[in-house]
Amino acid sequence: MKSMIGWLLAMVIAFSIAIIRVTASLREMKSMIGWLLPMVIAFSIAIIRVQRKRPPPTAELPVRTCRYCTEVHVGPVGHNLGDMSWTKAEW
């Protein structure tokens, strides 16, 4: 998160400098493109880096001891034991 704040601060500073330069002289419009393009690229790279660092969402599966086979199962695992068959709701 701190690296993203650093990138954002750098983008704001660079953008401010580019605006000041353009408003000072409209003839320097070409130089504004030279300032904006690297800023857009750097901002895109910063966003991509932050997105890649986030861990993927994980669904927490329940871990419980099975009442039929006395083993530990992760998630809704069922047994087909005739009358002893069970579902996740019975768990």
Secondary structure, 3 states (H helix, E strand, C coil): CHHHHHHHHHHHHHHHHHHHHHHHCHHHHHHHHHHHHHHHHHHHHHHHHHHHHCCCCCCCCCEEECCCCCCEEECCCCCCCHHHCCCHHHC
